[in-house]
Amino acid sequence: MQADVVVVGGGCVGASAAFHLAQLGAGRVVLVERGQVGGGPTGRTVGIVRLHYSHEPLVELARRSLERFVRFHELTGRSADFTRTGFLLLAPASELEGLAANVALQRRLGVRAEVLTPEEVARLDPRLSLEGVAGAAYEPDAGYADGYATAAGFAAAARELGVEVWEGVAAEEVQAAGGRVTGVQTSRGPVACSRVLVAAGVWTAGLLRPLGVDFPVVASREQVVQLAPPAQFGRLEVVLEDLSLGFYARPETGGTVLAGVLEEEPEEVVDPDRYNAGVDWAFVERVGSLWSKRYPSAAQAEFRGGYASIYDVTPDWQPVLGPVDGTDGLFVAAGFSGHGFKLSPALGEELARWVCGQSLSVDLRMFSLRRFSEGALLRGRHAKGLLG
Ligand SMILES: Cc1cc2nc3c(=O)[nH]c(=O)nc-3n(C[C@H](O)[C@H](O)[C@H](O)COP(=O)(O)OP(=O)(O)OC[C@H]3O[C@@H](n4cnc5c(N)ncnc54)[C@H](O)[C@@H]3O)c2cc1C
C-alpha cells in the first residue's frame, strides 16, 4: 500500500503526532503500533505535568501542553484525566540558584511560578518536615494526567480524522534508497511512503541502526510504589518533587500516593523486552523511608503495590527530535528520559509541522541527534537530568 506518512510507535508522542498530522491535512497517515496504543511506558507513566525546565523550548512545550491537557476534551472528544494540584519542587541550598533561574525563565514565558522560602512552603503544607530544604519552586497550575487515556484519546481522535491506526503490527524495517525514505516494512506488509516519524521509545535505536544511524539510548528500569498514608494524615494535595531527598510523590485515587526516586544515573539498565516489571522490596523500603522523612505524620503508610517500567535515557537526559541527517524524510522523536509525557500534546503538533515541511512555532533544533556526535550535550541547571 501507499501512504503519505507512517508514524511508528503508539505511545503518547506518536499518537499525538498522528492526530496533529491529520489536523494539518498530511494525507494518508498510518500509525503502526506493535502492541496496543498506550500499552508501553506511556501507559505506566506517573503522569506528572509540571513546567519547571532549564531549556526554553521545554518550558514552552510544557506550557502549551498543559493548556491542551486542560482542554483535552475539546481537542479530542475524550478525557486525559488531568487533575490540577499544583507542583512543589523542594531544593537544598546547592540547587537554589538553578531553581530560581528556571523560575525566572518560566515567568518570562508567562508561566505562573514562584520561588518560596521554607516558611512559605510550611504554610502551603504544614505536615511537611523541611529538613535540608533551603527553598522551593511552586507552580499552582500544574498537576498530573493519565498516560494511557492521553495516547488512546489522541489515537481515537486521529482515527476519526482518517488516520489508520494499526495495532498489533510491528514496523520491521524503515526502508531508504538514494538517501531518501522509501517505505516501511511492517508485519502486515510493505507500506510505501516518503516520510516516516519514528516515535518508538527505546526501540527507536534498533529501527535506525540498519540505516547506519547511531541513536545512543539505554532502557532504565524505573520502579513506582503506591502508598496509603494513615487516615489521620488526610490526602496529599500537591505533586511533590524533592531534590534534597531525591524522590517524588503525587496523589493517587483513594487517598493513596504514587512515589519513586529522582536519580542522577539510570536506576538499572535492562533489556527493554525482558525485565522485571514488578517492584523490589528494598525499593519499597527506600521510598517508604524517604516519604516518612518528609511526612513524619504519615510514616505508617501502607504498601499498596507497585510496578516497574522503563525510561529511554539518552546521554544528556534530553530527547532527540526532528529530521535525521543523511536520510531525507526520516524524523525521530524518542529518548525522552523519563520526562516526555508532559511534553507530548504540544510536541505532536510541532512534529507534524516538521514532517509536513512547515515552520515550527517552538524552536526545537537544539534536540538534534547530531548533538551527540558533535559533543554538544545539553545541560540543565539541576544535577538530576530527569528535571530537564
Ligand atoms: C515509571 C515512569 C514514570 C514516568 N513519569 C513521568 C512523569 O511523571 N511525567 C512525564 O512527563 N513523564 C514521565 N515518564 C516518561 C513518559 O512516560 C515517557 O517519556 C513517555 O510516555 C514516552 O512516550 P513515547 O510515545 O515516546 O514512547 P513509549 O510510551 O515508549 O511508546 C513507544 C511505542 O512504540 C512501540 N513500538 C516499539 N517498537 C515498535 C515497532 N518496531 N513497531 C511498532 N511499534 C513499536 C511500543 O510498543 C510503544 O508502545 C515516566 C515514565 C515511566 C516509565
Ligand as a Chemical Component Dictionary entry (heavy atoms), coordinates in Angstrom:
data_LIG
# 
_chem_comp.id                   LIG 
_chem_comp.type                 NON-POLYMER 
_chem_comp.pdbx_formal_charge   0 
_chem_comp.three_letter_code    LIG 
# 
loop_
_chem_comp_atom.comp_id 
_chem_comp_atom.atom_id 
_chem_comp_atom.alt_atom_id 
_chem_comp_atom.type_symbol 
_chem_comp_atom.charge 
_chem_comp_atom.model_Cartn_x 
_chem_comp_atom.model_Cartn_y 
_chem_comp_atom.model_Cartn_z 
_chem_comp_atom.pdbx_ordinal 
LIG C1  C1  C 0 7.533 4.837  35.639 1  
LIG C2  C2  C 0 7.502 6.038  34.762 2  
LIG C3  C3  C 0 7.117 7.266  35.271 3  
LIG C4  C4  C 0 7.096 8.379  34.457 4  
LIG N1  N1  N 0 6.651 9.570  34.969 5  
LIG C5  C5  C 0 6.571 10.646 34.154 6  
LIG C6  C6  C 0 6.009 11.845 34.633 7  
LIG O1  O1  O 0 5.590 11.925 35.797 8  
LIG N2  N2  N 0 5.911 12.903 33.785 9  
LIG C7  C7  C 0 6.384 12.843 32.499 10 
LIG O2  O2  O 0 6.308 13.845 31.778 11 
LIG N3  N3  N 0 6.923 11.710 32.016 12 
LIG C8  C8  C 0 7.013 10.616 32.803 13 
LIG N4  N4  N 0 7.516 9.450  32.328 14 
LIG C9  C9  C 0 8.051 9.426  30.968 15 
LIG C10 C10 C 0 6.974 9.321  29.941 16 
LIG O3  O3  O 0 6.004 8.375  30.339 17 
LIG C11 C11 C 0 7.602 8.932  28.618 18 
LIG O4  O4  O 0 8.616 9.875  28.279 19 
LIG C12 C12 C 0 6.582 8.898  27.506 20 
LIG O5  O5  O 0 5.481 8.079  27.852 21 
LIG C13 C13 C 0 7.234 8.365  26.242 22 
LIG O6  O6  O 0 6.263 8.246  25.259 23 
LIG P1  P1  P 0 6.688 7.774  23.827 24 
LIG O7  O7  O 0 5.485 7.898  22.970 25 
LIG O8  O8  O 0 7.931 8.448  23.403 26 
LIG O9  O9  O 0 7.157 6.266  23.977 27 
LIG P2  P2  P 0 6.549 4.891  24.501 28 
LIG O10 O10 O 0 5.497 5.034  25.510 29 
LIG O11 O11 O 0 7.774 4.079  24.837 30 
LIG O12 O12 O 0 5.887 4.288  23.194 31 
LIG C14 C14 C 0 6.639 3.739  22.145 32 
LIG C15 C15 C 0 5.742 2.739  21.464 33 
LIG O13 O13 O 0 6.420 2.226  20.336 34 
LIG C16 C16 C 0 6.019 0.899  20.161 35 
LIG N5  N5  N 0 6.995 0.231  19.318 36 
LIG C17 C17 C 0 8.293 -0.052 19.598 37 
LIG N6  N6  N 0 8.886 -0.646 18.557 38 
LIG C18 C18 C 0 7.960 -0.734 17.586 39 
LIG C19 C19 C 0 7.975 -1.258 16.269 40 
LIG N7  N7  N 0 9.072 -1.790 15.746 41 
LIG N8  N8  N 0 6.842 -1.213 15.539 42 
LIG C20 C20 C 0 5.697 -0.666 16.056 43 
LIG N9  N9  N 0 5.633 -0.151 17.306 44 
LIG C21 C21 C 0 6.758 -0.176 18.052 45 
LIG C22 C22 C 0 5.965 0.348  21.573 46 
LIG O14 O14 O 0 5.155 -0.792 21.661 47 
LIG C23 C23 C 0 5.417 1.538  22.349 48 
LIG O15 O15 O 0 4.018 1.461  22.526 49 
LIG C24 C24 C 0 7.529 8.297  33.104 50 
LIG C25 C25 C 0 7.900 7.066  32.579 51 
LIG C26 C26 C 0 7.881 5.946  33.392 52 
LIG C27 C27 C 0 8.285 4.627  32.808 53 
# 
loop_
_chem_comp_bond.comp_id 
_chem_comp_bond.atom_id_1 
_chem_comp_bond.atom_id_2 
_chem_comp_bond.value_order 
_chem_comp_bond.pdbx_ordinal 
LIG C1  C2  SING 1  
LIG C2  C3  SING 2  
LIG C2  C26 DOUB 3  
LIG C3  C4  DOUB 4  
LIG C4  N1  SING 5  
LIG C4  C24 SING 6  
LIG N1  C5  DOUB 7  
LIG C5  C6  SING 8  
LIG C5  C8  SING 9  
LIG C6  O1  DOUB 10 
LIG C6  N2  SING 11 
LIG N2  C7  SING 12 
LIG C7  O2  DOUB 13 
LIG C7  N3  SING 14 
LIG N3  C8  DOUB 15 
LIG C8  N4  SING 16 
LIG N4  C9  SING 17 
LIG N4  C24 SING 18 
LIG C9  C10 SING 19 
LIG C10 O3  SING 20 
LIG C10 C11 SING 21 
LIG C11 O4  SING 22 
LIG C11 C12 SING 23 
LIG C12 O5  SING 24 
LIG C12 C13 SING 25 
LIG C13 O6  SING 26 
LIG O6  P1  SING 27 
LIG P1  O7  DOUB 28 
LIG P1  O8  SING 29 
LIG P1  O9  SING 30 
LIG O9  P2  SING 31 
LIG P2  O10 DOUB 32 
LIG P2  O11 SING 33 
LIG P2  O12 SING 34 
LIG O12 C14 SING 35 
LIG C14 C15 SING 36 
LIG C15 O13 SING 37 
LIG C15 C23 SING 38 
LIG O13 C16 SING 39 
LIG C16 N5  SING 40 
LIG C16 C22 SING 41 
LIG N5  C17 SING 42 
LIG N5  C21 SING 43 
LIG C17 N6  DOUB 44 
LIG N6  C18 SING 45 
LIG C18 C19 SING 46 
LIG C18 C21 DOUB 47 
LIG C19 N7  SING 48 
LIG C19 N8  DOUB 49 
LIG N8  C20 SING 50 
LIG C20 N9  DOUB 51 
LIG N9  C21 SING 52 
LIG C22 O14 SING 53 
LIG C22 C23 SING 54 
LIG C23 O15 SING 55 
LIG C24 C25 DOUB 56 
LIG C25 C26 SING 57 
LIG C26 C27 SING 58 
# 
